[in-house]
């Protein structure tokens, strides 16, 4: 009966399976299922072994065996399996230049590559990557020492990686100050840059290089997602100023902007100017900043009409009242706010309450918030995040503009559960 099933039906059956173990079992049924299942199994092979139970040493040995088996299979290229690979995570095995070359030169249709180990890969292998894998759309390189500052020049070569849309560099050094220039020929939409200054040789070289890289970023007009982590605030100040001082936004398609441990002493006016020229932002992370409620209320609430998620973790210069005003006056699309380490608090108990210093104060009427009865038996209840129910509750609470307290959120009786 199975022999008479159209290949389209068999293909649909295989596609519905989420677990590769199930697909492997299905491939052993007969040649029809094998023919349809094998390409899918090789589409995203798993390099890291999950079968070892002997601790770190056992895991390392199992991962090594798995990686070597994969290399051998690709070299033998039985049934052209290498041409089926679209996504590859090199796992925890420490790859050498020779091994990476053996694999990538056979993966001409590879689209996604993740190198995430402490291997000392050189330009011998990484420099050939754009030529060996011209269809690469996503490349992640983490915790690698790069011995050639001209590594990414290969991405700018003609007919090399013209499809690259996502680039993620994590703790890689040293980077070339000209790293952005070769990427101008790519339709790059997502860029993440995470720095570890301990990997750089001299402070002067680091400062010069990072300044050049950051100042070249506005030259990438197709960016939709940009993440910068652990970059000195003086460079971020220059970047935001440069990206704002144009008639049009430097990144007109930007929908996600994340600054992690970068803001430092960046001024309100600089940050507001940038946000006002990038009004289509939907996801915004500004962690560890020193900006005030002015940015929340006068800029985000007024200008970011599409804002959906906001992360202002470890920003101690904003208040609960400022966040509440953002929710009240901001876009209805806002459904999640991260507030870890912001020192903002919420009510406790069944009465509507707010905090005055270290003391919880019962409020008889929000309009007369100064007429209070002090009770020291209650403790602070910090707010780490506001999800959709909490935000909806705050939208139904008293207008924050009429309240005198900045330290805690106030909500109506029916909304106490958040």
Secondary structure, DSSP 8 states (H G I E B T S, - for coil): -GGGS-HHHHHHHHHT---HHHHHHHHTT-HHHHHHHHHHHTTT-B-S-S---SHHHHHHHHHHHHHHHHHHHHHHTGGGGGGG--EEE-TTS---HHHHHHHHTT-TT--EEEEES-----HHHHTTHHHH-TT--EEEEES-B-S-TTGGGGGGSTTSSTT--EEEEES-BS--TTHHHHHTTS---EEEEE--GGGSS-HHHHHHHHHHHHHHGGG-TT-SEEEEES--HHHHHHHHHHHHSSSS-TTTT--EEEEES--TT--HHHHHHHHHT-TT--EEEEET----HHIIIIIIHHH-TT--EEE-TT-TT--HHHHHHHHHHS-TT--EEE-TTS--B---SSS-EEEETTEEEEES-GGGTTSEEEE-S----B--EE-HHHHHHHHTS--GGG---SSB----GGGTT-
